[in-house]
Each structure stands twice: as structure tokens, then as C-alpha cells.
């Protein structure tokens, strides 16, 4: 049996919700061009193994910085395919007149996806990464506050060279403490790609570049298989791995994000089913 089954574009999420665990991973600031280049060169083998056909899907983000993008995604507005639409959504809040709610869309009667899934019997968990998830301020508490359980520490943050390893260790503790019959929605905001990322690139001297951004993705790839193994250990898991937005490293004079450049708006996306016990 195939260890990873590609999620069909016509997937009926009404058959997934309630039977599968759910995993949403946002690779914060990951650019599509960098992600696609590393995939083509075979530099991210674990993600290549997981993604349908071994390729990223090119999509447009619903927001050009972390808070805006995640507020949209956690309301059911995942990144949109770049081809002409309309494109039916996987999840949607009940909303009269929605043109992207289709028969296969799982519709929830709440303002956000974690609340909707909690009402459907899921334990909802946020493992934060960047500052919008640090719970140190009211703003940094808003997104984590949507979940029944949330975690953040400096070791998960942008200055930690081992951030994803620490986040996965936290996820392992959460899964270990969860009753086997309780369904889980796990959201992980991976901070490793966000500036500063120079320390992931051998020889870099405290300067972030497109190359160090790519090196950070290679770091993520070395460890993300552990997360897939964890989330497929209990039952089948429907997984989404995407970027929330990209970031600029000097293109047309731009640096960073929260701006309307192509490298910010265009993101990599993948959705797939992890078969139980198959990811080792």
C-alpha cells in the first residue's frame, strides 16, 4: 500500500472530518520559487515523498504577512490555486452566498476552523513559531486563543537554530497525553524560514539571503518526516503543508513582506493523506 495517498481535488471533506486526524503546517515566509527549485534539485526528499507527484502546487496567499494570512486560513480561506476559478474550499464557515462552498466542502457553524472542529469532537492544538503566536501580548495571544491547547517558547521562535525539533518534541508530548480515540487537529507554525535564518546556511555571516532561506527549508525537511510519522501513528491523517506568504530579499528594492510583490503573494502548497503507521 502506498505510504502517502494524494488528496484528490474532489476530496469530500465531509468524509474526512470525523474519521481522520488533521494536520496544518505553515512554513512561515516560504517562497514558492525557492521551494520549487529545491524540490526540482532533490534537496528536500521528505517533502518530495509526501507531496502529490513529488511537486508543490503554486498558489496565492490570502494575506501578505503572518497575522492576515493565518486569520484567513484559520477561517477556512487557504491559499488559492493560481489558475482561474472559482476554486471550491476544503473548509468553510457557514456564509450565505459563498461561491467557493461546494458539496465536498466541510461547513462549520463558527467564525473559525478550530472552534468548528472542536464542536465536531476534535482536540485542537496550536504549536506556535513566530511572534504572532508567542502569547506574550494580547495580539500574540489572539490566534493561539482559537485553540483548546496552545504552546510557545523561545526555543520555537525565529532565533532558535533547533526550532522545528523543539516544536516536534512538544507535539509528541501532546499526542502521548491524548486518549487514543480522541481526534486531533494539530496546527504547527514553523518559524525556521523566517528572518533571521542565516544560521542555517554554512558560512553565512549574520546576513539573511535567498540561499539561507533555502538552507532553512533543507533544515525543515530533515525533521518534518518525524512530524508526519507522529501524526500518522494514531489513524489516517489528512495533512496540509503550505506557506502563509513569501518574503523579499532585495527583489525590485523590496525586503521582507507585508507588501504586494510576486515573491510575497506566491506560495507553495500541498495536501495529502498519511496512511496510518506508514511514515517511518
C-alpha positions as a LaTeX table, in Angstrom:
\begin{tabular}{lrrr}
\hline
Residue & $x$ (\AA) & $y$ (\AA) & $z$ (\AA) \\
\hline
Unk1 & 0.00 & 0.00 & 0.00 \\
Unk2 & 1.26 & 3.47 & $-0.80$ \\
Unk3 & 2.55 & 5.23 & 2.25 \\
Unk4 & 1.14 & 8.59 & 1.17 \\
Unk5 & $-2.01$ & 9.00 & $-0.88$ \\
Unk6 & $-2.51$ & 12.24 & $-2.75$ \\
Unk7 & $-5.61$ & 14.14 & $-1.72$ \\
Unk8 & $-7.93$ & 14.48 & $-4.67$ \\
Unk9 & $-9.12$ & 17.89 & $-5.81$ \\
Unk10 & $-12.62$ & 16.47 & $-5.46$ \\
Unk11 & $-11.95$ & 15.15 & $-1.95$ \\
Unk12 & $-15.10$ & 15.07 & 0.15 \\
Unk13 & $-14.05$ & 16.71 & 3.39 \\
Unk14 & $-17.33$ & 15.63 & 4.96 \\
Unk15 & $-15.95$ & 12.08 & 4.80 \\
Unk16 & $-12.55$ & 13.18 & 6.16 \\
Unk17 & $-13.65$ & 15.25 & 9.14 \\
Unk18 & $-14.61$ & 12.85 & 11.89 \\
Unk19 & $-12.59$ & 9.92 & 10.54 \\
Unk20 & $-9.08$ & 11.37 & 10.14 \\
Unk21 & $-6.74$ & 13.36 & 12.32 \\
Unk22 & $-5.92$ & 16.72 & 10.74 \\
Unk23 & $-2.57$ & 18.46 & 10.37 \\
Unk24 & $-1.99$ & 22.01 & 9.14 \\
Unk25 & 1.64 & 23.09 & 8.80 \\
Unk26 & 2.51 & 26.62 & 7.76 \\
Unk27 & 6.14 & 27.09 & 6.69 \\
Unk28 & 6.28 & 30.75 & 7.62 \\
Unk29 & 7.57 & 33.03 & 4.81 \\
Unk30 & 8.50 & 30.17 & 2.44 \\
Unk31 & 8.75 & 31.43 & $-1.14$ \\
Unk32 & 7.37 & 29.36 & $-3.98$ \\
Unk33 & 10.40 & 29.84 & $-6.22$ \\
Unk34 & 12.83 & 28.65 & $-3.55$ \\
Unk35 & 10.61 & 25.70 & $-2.59$ \\
Unk36 & 10.14 & 24.62 & $-6.22$ \\
Unk37 & 13.84 & 24.93 & $-7.02$ \\
Unk38 & 14.91 & 22.80 & $-4.07$ \\
Unk39 & 12.26 & 20.21 & $-4.93$ \\
Unk40 & 13.47 & 20.04 & $-8.53$ \\
Unk41 & 17.05 & 19.53 & $-7.35$ \\
Unk42 & 16.11 & 16.77 & $-4.94$ \\
Unk43 & 17.21 & 18.76 & $-1.91$ \\
Unk44 & 14.04 & 18.25 & 0.16 \\
Unk45 & 13.39 & 14.49 & $-0.12$ \\
Unk46 & 10.94 & 14.13 & 2.76 \\
Unk47 & 8.62 & 16.80 & 1.41 \\
Unk48 & 9.03 & 15.36 & $-2.07$ \\
Unk49 & 8.00 & 11.95 & $-0.72$ \\
Unk50 & 4.90 & 13.45 & 0.88 \\
Unk51 & 3.62 & 15.83 & $-1.78$ \\
Unk52 & 1.34 & 14.56 & $-4.57$ \\
Unk53 & 3.51 & 13.69 & $-7.56$ \\
Unk54 & 6.53 & 14.99 & $-5.67$ \\
Unk55 & 5.69 & 18.58 & $-6.56$ \\
Unk56 & 4.44 & 21.73 & $-4.90$ \\
Unk57 & 1.25 & 23.34 & $-6.14$ \\
Unk58 & 1.58 & 27.04 & $-6.96$ \\
Unk59 & $-0.95$ & 29.15 & $-5.08$ \\
Unk60 & $-1.68$ & 32.71 & $-3.98$ \\
Unk61 & $-1.79$ & 33.58 & $-0.31$ \\
Unk62 & $-4.86$ & 35.23 & 1.27 \\
Unk63 & $-2.59$ & 37.66 & 3.14 \\
Unk64 & 0.88 & 39.14 & 2.69 \\
Unk65 & 2.03 & 38.85 & 6.31 \\
Unk66 & 1.61 & 36.30 & 9.08 \\
Unk67 & $-1.36$ & 37.64 & 11.00 \\
Unk68 & $-3.51$ & 38.43 & 7.96 \\
Unk69 & $-2.74$ & 35.14 & 6.23 \\
Unk70 & $-3.37$ & 33.00 & 9.29 \\
Unk71 & $-6.55$ & 34.81 & 10.28 \\
Unk72 & $-7.86$ & 33.97 & 6.80 \\
Unk73 & $-6.60$ & 30.38 & 6.74 \\
Unk74 & $-8.00$ & 29.63 & 10.19 \\
Unk75 & $-11.37$ & 30.82 & 8.90 \\
Unk76 & $-11.16$ & 28.33 & 6.02 \\
Unk77 & $-9.56$ & 30.53 & 3.33 \\
Unk78 & $-6.49$ & 28.50 & 2.40 \\
Unk79 & $-4.15$ & 29.72 & $-0.35$ \\
Unk80 & $-5.94$ & 29.83 & $-3.71$ \\
Unk81 & $-4.79$ & 27.98 & $-6.87$ \\
Unk82 & $-3.27$ & 30.37 & $-9.41$ \\
Unk83 & $-5.48$ & 29.02 & $-12.21$ \\
Unk84 & $-8.83$ & 30.63 & $-12.96$ \\
Unk85 & $-11.61$ & 29.68 & $-10.54$ \\
Unk86 & $-13.84$ & 29.55 & $-8.68$ \\
Unk87 & $-12.00$ & 27.02 & $-6.52$ \\
Unk88 & $-14.08$ & 25.04 & $-4.00$ \\
Unk89 & $-12.65$ & 25.19 & $-0.49$ \\
Unk90 & $-11.89$ & 22.29 & 1.85 \\
Unk91 & $-13.38$ & 24.06 & 4.88 \\
Unk92 & $-15.81$ & 26.95 & 5.05 \\
Unk93 & $-17.66$ & 28.82 & 7.75 \\
Unk94 & $-21.39$ & 28.93 & 7.13 \\
Unk95 & $-21.83$ & 32.03 & 4.98 \\
Unk96 & $-24.82$ & 32.73 & 2.72 \\
Unk97 & $-23.89$ & 33.28 & $-0.90$ \\
Unk98 & $-20.38$ & 31.80 & $-0.70$ \\
Unk99 & $-19.27$ & 30.89 & $-4.24$ \\
Unk100 & $-16.46$ & 28.60 & $-3.05$ \\
Unk101 & $-18.53$ & 26.37 & $-0.79$ \\
Unk102 & $-19.22$ & 23.14 & $-2.68$ \\
Unk103 & $-20.83$ & 19.76 & $-1.81$ \\
Unk104 & $-17.44$ & 18.40 & $-0.75$ \\
Unk105 & $-16.68$ & 21.36 & 1.50 \\
Unk106 & $-16.89$ & 20.74 & 5.24 \\
Unk107 & $-19.03$ & 23.60 & 6.53 \\
Unk108 & $-18.81$ & 24.66 & 10.16 \\
Unk109 & $-21.11$ & 26.93 & 12.15 \\
Unk110 & $-18.45$ & 29.08 & 13.80 \\
Unk111 & $-16.25$ & 32.04 & 12.98 \\
Unk112 & $-13.06$ & 29.98 & 12.80 \\
Unk113 & $-11.95$ & 26.48 & 11.91 \\
Unk114 & $-10.55$ & 25.41 & 15.32 \\
Unk115 & $-13.85$ & 26.25 & 17.02 \\
Unk116 & $-15.77$ & 24.41 & 14.33 \\
Unk117 & $-13.58$ & 21.32 & 14.65 \\
Unk118 & $-13.82$ & 21.41 & 18.44 \\
Unk119 & $-17.61$ & 21.27 & 18.11 \\
Unk120 & $-17.13$ & 18.22 & 15.86 \\
Unk121 & $-15.19$ & 16.40 & 18.59 \\
Unk122 & $-11.60$ & 17.35 & 17.79 \\
Unk123 & $-8.97$ & 18.35 & 20.31 \\
Unk124 & $-7.42$ & 21.46 & 18.77 \\
Unk125 & $-3.74$ & 22.25 & 19.37 \\
Unk126 & $-1.56$ & 25.15 & 18.25 \\
Unk127 & 2.23 & 24.94 & 18.38 \\
Unk128 & 3.37 & 28.44 & 17.57 \\
Unk129 & 6.53 & 29.71 & 15.99 \\
Unk130 & 6.78 & 33.38 & 15.02 \\
Unk131 & 5.83 & 36.28 & 17.27 \\
Unk132 & 2.13 & 36.33 & 16.39 \\
Unk133 & 1.87 & 33.05 & 18.34 \\
Unk134 & 4.07 & 33.86 & 21.35 \\
Unk135 & 1.21 & 34.61 & 23.79 \\
Unk136 & 3.29 & 37.40 & 25.34 \\
Unk137 & 0.87 & 40.16 & 24.32 \\
Unk138 & $-2.86$ & 40.40 & 23.55 \\
Unk139 & $-2.05$ & 40.36 & 19.82 \\
Unk140 & 0.31 & 37.41 & 20.24 \\
Unk141 & $-2.49$ & 35.59 & 22.06 \\
Unk142 & $-5.28$ & 36.15 & 19.53 \\
Unk143 & $-4.51$ & 33.29 & 17.11 \\
Unk144 & $-3.41$ & 30.76 & 19.76 \\
Unk145 & $-6.57$ & 31.65 & 21.69 \\
Unk146 & $-8.66$ & 29.98 & 18.96 \\
Unk147 & $-7.35$ & 26.58 & 20.09 \\
Unk148 & $-8.17$ & 24.45 & 23.12 \\
Unk149 & $-4.44$ & 23.95 & 23.75 \\
Unk150 & $-1.56$ & 26.14 & 22.63 \\
Unk151 & 2.19 & 26.16 & 23.14 \\
Unk152 & 5.04 & 28.57 & 22.52 \\
Unk153 & 8.51 & 29.08 & 23.92 \\
Unk154 & 11.60 & 30.99 & 22.73 \\
Unk155 & 13.02 & 27.64 & 21.57 \\
Unk156 & 10.21 & 27.51 & 18.97 \\
Unk157 & 10.92 & 31.01 & 17.69 \\
Unk158 & 12.77 & 32.62 & 14.84 \\
Unk159 & 16.13 & 32.92 & 16.65 \\
Unk160 & 16.33 & 29.22 & 17.56 \\
Unk161 & 18.51 & 27.06 & 15.28 \\
Unk162 & 16.60 & 23.97 & 16.51 \\
Unk163 & 13.09 & 25.41 & 16.40 \\
Unk164 & 11.36 & 22.64 & 14.46 \\
Unk165 & 12.95 & 19.90 & 16.55 \\
Unk166 & 11.63 & 21.60 & 19.68 \\
Unk167 & 8.17 & 22.02 & 18.15 \\
Unk168 & 8.00 & 18.34 & 17.19 \\
Unk169 & 9.06 & 17.31 & 20.69 \\
Unk170 & 6.18 & 19.42 & 22.03 \\
Unk171 & 3.79 & 17.77 & 19.58 \\
Unk172 & 4.99 & 14.34 & 20.71 \\
Unk173 & 4.16 & 15.16 & 24.32 \\
Unk174 & 0.72 & 16.39 & 23.30 \\
Unk175 & $-0.05$ & 13.25 & 21.29 \\
Unk176 & 1.22 & 11.00 & 24.08 \\
Unk177 & $-1.24$ & 12.57 & 26.51 \\
Unk178 & $-4.26$ & 12.33 & 24.22 \\
Unk179 & $-6.73$ & 9.42 & 24.50 \\
Unk180 & $-6.38$ & 7.12 & 21.50 \\
Unk181 & $-9.99$ & 7.61 & 20.45 \\
Unk182 & $-9.87$ & 11.43 & 20.56 \\
Unk183 & $-9.45$ & 13.00 & 17.15 \\
Unk184 & $-6.77$ & 15.68 & 16.82 \\
Unk185 & $-6.38$ & 18.86 & 14.81 \\
Unk186 & $-2.75$ & 19.95 & 15.09 \\
Unk187 & $-1.58$ & 23.29 & 13.72 \\
Unk188 & 2.17 & 23.97 & 13.58 \\
Unk189 & 3.57 & 27.34 & 12.55 \\
Unk190 & 7.16 & 26.59 & 11.52 \\
Unk191 & 9.37 & 29.61 & 12.20 \\
Unk192 & 12.68 & 28.32 & 10.80 \\
Unk193 & 12.43 & 30.04 & 7.40 \\
Unk194 & 11.56 & 33.45 & 8.80 \\
Unk195 & 14.30 & 36.01 & 9.21 \\
Unk196 & 16.80 & 35.59 & 10.83 \\
Unk197 & 17.73 & 32.39 & 9.02 \\
Unk198 & 21.42 & 32.99 & 8.27 \\
Unk199 & 22.50 & 30.43 & 10.87 \\
Unk200 & 21.08 & 27.59 & 8.75 \\
Unk201 & 23.50 & 28.40 & 5.91 \\
Unk202 & 27.07 & 27.19 & 6.28 \\
Unk203 & 29.49 & 30.06 & 6.01 \\
Unk204 & 26.85 & 32.79 & 6.32 \\
Unk205 & 27.93 & 35.81 & 8.35 \\
Unk206 & 24.78 & 37.04 & 10.09 \\
Unk207 & 23.17 & 38.04 & 6.81 \\
Unk208 & 19.88 & 36.58 & 5.53 \\
Unk209 & 19.77 & 35.72 & 1.82 \\
Unk210 & 17.74 & 33.63 & $-0.59$ \\
Unk211 & 20.41 & 30.96 & $-0.06$ \\
Unk212 & 19.99 & 30.94 & 3.72 \\
Unk213 & 16.20 & 30.83 & 3.19 \\
Unk214 & 16.71 & 27.68 & 1.13 \\
Unk215 & 19.09 & 26.23 & 3.71 \\
Unk216 & 16.40 & 26.74 & 6.33 \\
Unk217 & 13.96 & 24.74 & 4.19 \\
Unk218 & 16.52 & 21.95 & 3.94 \\
Unk219 & 16.74 & 22.00 & 7.75 \\
Unk220 & 12.95 & 21.73 & 7.96 \\
Unk221 & 12.94 & 18.83 & 5.52 \\
Unk222 & 15.45 & 16.88 & 7.61 \\
Unk223 & 12.99 & 16.82 & 10.51 \\
Unk224 & 9.46 & 17.10 & 9.11 \\
Unk225 & 9.24 & 13.35 & 8.50 \\
Unk226 & 9.20 & 12.94 & 12.29 \\
Unk227 & 6.07 & 15.09 & 12.41 \\
Unk228 & 4.42 & 13.05 & 9.64 \\
Unk229 & 5.29 & 9.83 & 11.49 \\
Unk230 & 3.79 & 11.20 & 14.70 \\
Unk231 & 0.57 & 12.34 & 13.04 \\
Unk232 & 0.07 & 9.04 & 11.21 \\
Unk233 & 0.72 & 6.95 & 14.33 \\
Unk234 & $-2.87$ & 7.05 & 15.62 \\
Unk235 & $-5.05$ & 6.86 & 12.50 \\
Unk236 & $-5.11$ & 8.22 & 8.97 \\
Unk237 & $-4.22$ & 11.88 & 8.86 \\
Unk238 & $-5.25$ & 14.50 & 6.32 \\
Unk239 & $-2.32$ & 16.90 & 6.04 \\
Unk240 & $-1.88$ & 20.35 & 4.53 \\
Unk241 & 1.60 & 21.86 & 4.18 \\
Unk242 & 1.77 & 25.39 & 2.87 \\
Unk243 & 3.40 & 28.76 & 3.25 \\
Unk244 & 1.48 & 31.68 & 4.68 \\
Unk245 & 3.31 & 34.18 & 2.43 \\
Unk246 & 6.69 & 34.67 & 0.85 \\
Unk247 & 9.35 & 37.28 & 1.55 \\
Unk248 & 11.66 & 39.52 & $-0.46$ \\
Unk249 & 15.45 & 39.63 & $-0.36$ \\
Unk250 & 16.02 & 42.75 & $-2.43$ \\
Unk251 & 13.85 & 41.99 & $-5.49$ \\
Unk252 & 12.93 & 45.35 & $-7.10$ \\
Unk253 & 14.29 & 47.05 & $-4.00$ \\
Unk254 & 11.96 & 45.22 & $-1.60$ \\
Unk255 & 12.98 & 43.47 & 1.59 \\
Unk256 & 10.65 & 41.48 & 3.82 \\
Unk257 & 6.89 & 41.09 & 3.40 \\
Unk258 & 3.60 & 42.93 & 4.07 \\
Unk259 & 3.95 & 44.23 & 0.54 \\
Unk260 & 2.47 & 43.35 & $-2.85$ \\
Unk261 & 5.37 & 41.70 & $-4.68$ \\
Unk262 & 5.11 & 38.43 & $-6.60$ \\
Unk263 & 7.63 & 36.70 & $-4.31$ \\
Unk264 & 5.36 & 37.53 & $-1.35$ \\
Unk265 & 1.99 & 36.63 & $-2.90$ \\
Unk266 & 3.02 & 33.32 & $-4.49$ \\
Unk267 & 3.35 & 30.35 & $-2.15$ \\
Unk268 & 3.87 & 26.57 & $-2.29$ \\
Unk269 & 1.02 & 24.29 & $-1.21$ \\
Unk270 & 0.37 & 20.57 & $-0.81$ \\
Unk271 & $-2.37$ & 18.39 & 0.65 \\
Unk272 & $-2.24$ & 14.63 & 1.11 \\
Unk273 & $-3.35$ & 11.72 & 3.28 \\
Unk274 & $-0.85$ & 9.97 & 5.54 \\
Unk275 & $-1.87$ & 6.35 & 5.92 \\
Unk276 & $-1.78$ & 5.03 & 9.48 \\
Unk277 & 1.63 & 3.76 & 10.54 \\
Unk278 & 3.13 & 4.17 & 7.08 \\
Unk279 & 5.57 & 7.02 & 7.60 \\
Unk280 & 8.73 & 5.60 & 9.12 \\
\hline
\end{tabular}
